């Protein structure tokens, strides 16, 4: 869910910038609409930050949100930057969408300077710790054919670390970051699923009207009608170019 991206960016940027020189250039890989890019700009200024995303609409959104940032249309697997150009390269909720995660992380390492920091994070979908874990748990209870997001690359403990090591990075470590989002009522949480966006929204779009109503009621029974909070957990891997 998009509203988790901003609080996650705060936690992830802290991990990704730890020990990075104050004058280092930073790269946000797979920037999406720019939530992590904006957090990096707040900490280091637009002149220090670059970003890339394969979707032109996201590039436009990031440019509008973060004036002065160098934002380019590019896949993680083909980053249009020079070797060792950045002191830190970060990818928030991107590795599991890469067509080739090892190649994408290898590219992140290539554009990071020796001694620099390469970081990525992915929701803990496999451990029932993602922001949509309740949705998928209830959906699976009603429909045995639901796959959910647990099988995505990096979603289980140790997977991001393995990808980083296969990409040739050194001193790879794994940490966990968490963020919490409040919802004033059930409708505020549920209504975005009806837009057909993302894996959960696309799943809802495949259901008939009666099935949607059944899923909605089951989720309402689980979460209640009043306000509630959701705490989501993400795996984070950090490494340095070998």
C-alpha positions, 0 to 999 in steps of 0.5 A: 500500500502506497501510504506505507512508503513514506514512513518506510522511507524514513526508516530505510534511509537511516539504514542506507545512509549509515556511515555514508560521507555527508558529501556523497552522491545518492541514488534511488533505484526504482524510485516510483513516485518518489517517496524515498527520493524525497526523504534523501533530498530532505537529508542531503539536498537535491543536488546530491540525489539521483533517481531512476525508474522504468515507468515514465509516469513515475519519473515525471511524478518524482521530478515534480515532487523533488525539483532539482533531482536528476531523475532518469527513465531506466531499469535497475538492470541497466542503470545509465550511470558511471561506475562508482558514481555514488556513495550510496545506492538504495532500492526500496520495495524494488528487488521483488519487481526486478526482472533479474534481481541479481543483475539489478543489484549487480548494477547497483554495486557497479555504480557505487564507489568502493567502500560505498553502501548498497541497500535494499528492502522488501516487505516480509511477505513470507513471514506474514509481516507485510502491510497486506498480510491480513488481506492475503491471510483472509483471502487464502481462507476463502480461496485456496487458489490465492497465491499472495506475495509470499513467493516474491524475491527477497520476501523471506528471511535470508533471500535478500542477503543471498541475492546481494552475495550472488551479485558480488557484494561484500560484507552483506548484512540483514536487518529489519525495519518496521513502520506503522500506519493508522487508519480511521476506519475500515473503509479507509483501508478497504476502498483502495483495493477496489481500484484494481491497483497492485497485486491485491487490487488486481486480485479483487478485480478478478472476483465477482460481485458476491465474492467481493462482498464476501471478502469485504465482510470477512476482512471487516470481521477481522479488523472491525469498523473502527480505527486501527493501526497496521505495523509492517516489517521489511527485510533490509540487506546492506553490502559494499562493492567487492 
